[in-house]
C-alpha cells in the first residue's frame, strides 16, 4: 500500500492555515509561517529548474520467465533489461532466475525495450577478439502501476543454453 508523498510546502500550508485558528497571535504566526512558505516554494522551484524534473516515478516490478525451447523453466540465468530511451543500454540490474525460471526486475514506468540474456562478451573497438557472443531477447513495454506483476516470457534456444552452461 503506497501513500503519495507530500511536498514540504504542502505540509507548511496545512500548518499555517490550521495553526491560524488555534494560535494566540494568528497575524504574527501567519507572517512568520508565510515567509517560510515563500522561501520553501522558491527553493523547490529552483531545485526543479536545476534538476529538470519535478518528481521521481516509482519503478514497476515485473517478472520475466525464462524457458527453454520445450517450455521448461531455466534456473540460474542472469536477466538484463535494455530501455530503448536510455543511452547506456544495459543496466547493472541482473537478477538470476529461480528454480521456476522467474527473475523479478524493477522497470521505469512509461518505458519500452527488451529483456535479454547474453553469453560471452560483445565485440567492440577495444575488444576485437570475442568468443561466441550470443544475445537472446524479448520486447517489453511498461506503462504504469497497472503493469506491476506482469509476466513476460523469454525463450532461450538450445544453442544459447549450451553456451551458458558449458
C-alpha positions in Angstrom: 0.0 0.0 0.0 1.7 3.2 -1.1 0.9 6.7 0.0 1.5 9.7 -2.1 4.4 11.8 -0.9 3.6 15.3 0.2 5.8 18.2 -0.8 7.3 20.2 2.2 5.4 23.3 1.1 2.1 21.4 1.2 2.8 20.4 4.8 3.7 24.0 5.6 0.5 25.3 4.1 -1.5 22.9 6.3 0.4 24.0 9.4 -0.1 27.7 8.5 -3.8 27.6 7.9 -4.5 25.1 10.6 -2.4 27.0 13.2 -4.0 30.3 12.4 -7.2 29.2 14.0 -5.6 28.0 17.3 -2.7 30.3 17.9 -2.9 33.2 20.3 -1.2 35.6 17.8 -2.7 34.5 14.4 -1.4 37.5 12.5 2.2 37.2 13.7 2.2 33.5 13.3 0.8 33.8 9.7 3.5 36.3 8.8 6.3 34.1 10.1 5.0 30.9 8.5 4.1 32.8 5.3 7.7 33.9 5.0 8.9 30.3 5.5 6.4 29.1 2.9 7.6 31.6 0.3 11.2 30.5 0.9 10.3 26.8 0.6 8.4 27.4 -2.7 11.3 29.4 -4.1 13.7 26.6 -3.1 11.5 23.9 -4.7 11.2 25.9 -7.9 14.9 26.5 -8.1 15.6 22.8 -7.5 13.1 21.7 -10.1 14.6 24.1 -12.7 18.2 22.9 -11.9 17.4 19.2 -12.0 15.0 19.5 -14.9 12.3 17.3 -13.2 9.6 17.6 -10.6 9.3 14.0 -9.4 10.9 10.6 -9.5 8.5 8.0 -10.7 8.2 4.7 -8.8 9.6 1.6 -10.6 7.3 -1.1 -11.8 8.2 -4.7 -10.6 7.6 -7.2 -13.4 8.5 -10.9 -13.8 10.5 -12.5 -16.6 10.0 -16.2 -17.1 12.9 -17.8 -18.9 12.2 -21.1 -20.6 13.9 -23.5 -23.0 12.6 -24.4 -26.4 10.5 -27.2 -24.8 8.8 -24.8 -22.4 10.7 -25.9 -19.3 11.9 -23.2 -16.8 15.6 -22.3 -16.9 17.3 -21.7 -13.5 20.4 -19.7 -12.8 20.4 -17.3 -15.7 21.0 -13.5 -15.3 18.3 -11.4 -16.9 19.0 -7.8 -18.0 16.8 -5.2 -19.5 17.7 -2.5 -22.0 15.4 0.5 -22.1 15.4 2.0 -25.6 15.2 5.5 -24.2 18.5 5.3 -22.3 21.8 5.9 -23.8 23.6 3.3 -21.6 21.5 0.4 -22.8 22.3 -2.4 -20.4 21.8 -1.8 -16.7 23.6 -3.3 -13.8 20.5 -4.9 -12.5 20.6 -8.5 -13.3 18.6 -10.8 -11.1 19.1 -14.5 -11.6 16.2 -16.8 -12.4 14.8 -19.1 -9.7 14.0 -22.8 -10.0 10.8 -21.8 -11.7 12.7 -19.7 -14.2 11.4 -16.4 -12.8 13.5 -13.2 -12.5 12.0 -10.1 -10.9 13.0 -6.7 -12.3 12.1 -3.1 -11.5 11.4 -1.2 -14.7 10.8 2.5 -15.1 7.2 3.4 -15.9 6.4 4.6 -19.5 9.3 2.7 -20.9 9.9 0.0 -23.6 12.8 -2.0 -24.6 13.9 -5.6 -24.3 14.6 -8.2 -21.6 17.7 -10.2 -22.5 20.1 -13.0 -21.7 23.6 -12.8 -23.0 26.6 -15.1 -23.2 30.2 -14.1 -23.9 31.5 -10.6 -24.5 30.3 -8.5 -27.4 32.9 -7.3 -29.9 33.9 -3.6 -29.5 36.7 -1.4 -30.9 38.6 -2.1 -27.7 37.8 -5.8 -27.6 38.4 -7.0 -31.2 38.5 -10.6 -30.1 35.4 -12.2 -28.8 34.3 -15.7 -28.2 30.9 -17.0 -29.0 28.8 -13.9 -28.1 25.1 -14.6 -28.1 22.2 -12.5 -27.1 18.5 -13.5 -27.0 15.7 -11.2 -26.0 12.0 -10.5 -25.9 10.4 -7.0 -26.1 8.6 -5.3 -23.3 6.5 -2.2 -22.7 5.5 -0.9 -19.3 3.2 2.0 -18.9 2.4 2.4 -15.2 1.3 0.7 -11.9 -1.3 -1.4 -13.7 1.6 -3.4 -15.2 3.0 -4.3 -11.8 3.3 -8.1 -11.6 3.0 -8.5 -15.3 4.9 -11.6 -16.6 7.0 -11.7 -19.8 8.4 -14.8 -21.3 11.9 -15.2 -22.8 12.5 -18.4 -24.7 16.2 -19.5 -25.0 17.5 -21.5 -27.9 19.4 -24.8 -27.4 22.5 -23.0 -28.7 22.2 -20.3 -26.0 21.7 -22.9 -23.2 24.7 -24.8 -24.4 26.8 -21.6 -24.4 25.5 -20.6 -20.9 26.0 -23.9 -19.2 29.2 -25.2 -20.8 
